[in-house]
């Protein structure tokens, strides 16, 4: 089974207060994207495509292995994924990963790939929701609560049958931005399966997240 991983790395670092793309922000002296790509390679996914800001292609090339393919990303995450899919060639399955989840263990990647190999058309790694989760109105007043037993937090990499993902994106109306790629295939009627995620695969969005990741690396 030929798997291609597409790493979305074209986002800005504005919420991190960075002066560079988020994927190039250092974690323990190495850019986030380097950690993310290393995890994919360690899991045996040898064909990796990284979508990057066109103006920063040279900076990405300087920190990534030469076998990694770089593509100019789009103005949105959806546009960047579309660009990556166009470069996926004849791959059987595609993994979509966030550079902002740099410490995702190879085992999570392996579980996603194994589920795809077993025939699942779409797979996401998930974790239970442990906090009480409530619904609020426009004024911030709690109007109800959600049962935690059936709720999950979704991580990446998310894995898909390539043909199914391409068809789902083709059916997505222009200008529509969904929260992740699993939502795109679900909108097309594709069943999304789950595998266990990992707390180490937390997403880095704000400076505090980076502090926690630094502490994890230096343990």
N, C-alpha and C positions, 0 to 999 in steps of 0.2 A: 504494500500500500504506500503510495507516494503522497507524503504530507508536505504542504507548504505553510509556513508560519508568516503571517503579516503582522508586523509590529507597528502600531500607530504611535508615531513620535513627532507629529507636526504641530503639537499644541504649544501655546505660549507658557511662560513661567510666571505669569502675572500674579496669580494667587499665592505663589511661593515668594513673591517679592524679588524674583530673579531678573537678571539683565540678559537672559538668554532663553532659548527654548527649554521647556521643562525637562525634556529628555536628556539635555546636556548638563543639568544641575548635578554637581558632584555628591556622591554618597560614599563616605570613607575614601575619598580621593579618586573615585571613578564615576563617570557619568551614569545616571540611572539607566540609560539605554544599554550600556555595556553589561550591566548586571542582568537585565531582562533577556538580552540575546544569549548571554552565557547560559542561563537556565534552560532555554529552548535547546541549545546545542547539546548540553549535558544530558537532556532527556532523549537524545537521538534524532531530533528534528534538524536535518542538515541543510534544508533549503529554507532560508530565511530572507524575507523582504522587509525592509524598513522604510516607511513613508516619512519623509522629512521636509522641513521648510526649504524651498528651493535656494534661498539665500544662504543657508547654512550647510549645504551638502558637503562642502570640504571639511567642515568641522566634524561632521558625523563620520566621514570616511577616515578621518585621522584616528578615531577611537574604536572603530569596529573592525572585526576580521575581514580580510580581503574577499572571502567567499560570500559575505553578506551583500545582497543586492540593495541598492538605494534607489528610491523613487521619489519624485516630487509629490508631496502631499497636497491635498486640496484645501479650500477655505473652511471646510467643516470635516468632522470625523467621517461622516458618511461619504464625502467626496474622496477622502484618503483611502477608505476601505475599497471603494469602487476602483480606484487606481491600482491598488494591490491585487484585487481580483483579476484585473485585466492582465497582470503579469504572472498569474498563477499557472499558466500553461495548461498542461494535461494532468495536473495533480488530481488525485482521487479525493482528498480531503483538504480542508483549509482550517488553520487555527488563527484566530484573531486575538492578539495579545496587546495589552497596554504597557508602554514603556514605563508608565507611572506605577506599575506593580513590579518593582525590580527584584524583590526577594522571593518571588514565587518559586517554591521548590520544584525540582525536576519531577518529583513524584506526582505532583498535581498534573503536570503536562502529560506524563505517562498514563494517568488514569483517563484523561480526556481522549487520548489517542486510542487506548484499548477499547473504550466504549464505542468509538467510531468504527474500529476494526470489527467489533461484534455486530455491527449493523445499525447502530443508532444514527439517524439523519442529522441530529443536532444535539450537542452536549455542552453543559455548563457546569463548572465547579461551584458548589454552594456551601454555605455555613448556616447553622441555625441562628435565629434571632433570639438574643438573650435578654434584651431590655423590654420593658413594657412599651407597647407601641399604640399611640392614640391618634384619633382623627380630630382636627381642629377646624373651626370655621374661619372666615376672613378676619374676624376680630381676635383670633388667637385663643378662643374658648374651646375647651375640650368638648366634643360632641359624641364621642364614643371611643371604643378600644377595639383592637384587632387581636384575635387569638394567635398566640405565637406558634402553636404546634405546627401550623401549616405554612408559616412564613420562613423564607430563606434569604440570605444575602448572597448576591451573585458576584462571582469573581471572573478573572480571565486567566489563561486563554480559554476562549470559547471555540468549540470545534464544530465543523459542518461538512456534510457532503458538498463538494464544490458545486456541482450542478444545481443542487437545491438552493444554495446561498445565492448563486448568480441569478437564478430565476426569481428569488424573493426580492432581490434588489431591483431587478428589472420591473417588477410589479409595484415597487414603492413609488408613490406619486412624487413628482418633482417638488423639491422644497421641503419634503417631510423629513424631520430629524427625530429618530427614536432613540431611546436611552442606551441601547446596546444592540448588537447584531442578533442576539436571540429574539429580541422583540421584532426584528425585521422578518425573520423566518416564521415566527408565530403568527404575524399578521398575514402571512401567505398560507397558513394552515398546517405548517410543519410542526410535528410533536418535538418538544425539547426535553431531553433526558438530563438527569443530574448525576454528578459524582461528587465525592467529598472534596471540599476545598481545604484551605489551610490558613490559619491566622497570619502566617508570615507573608501571605500574598496580599496584604493590606495595600490599599491605594494611597499614594502620596499626593495630596492636594494642597495642603496648607503647611506653613513652616513647622508646626508641632508634629505633623506626620513624619517629616524628615528627621526631626530629633529622635523620635521613637525608632525609626529605621537605623539611625546611626548607633543607637544603644544596642539594638539587636545584632548588628554586624560586629560590634566590638565585645560581645559577651565572651 
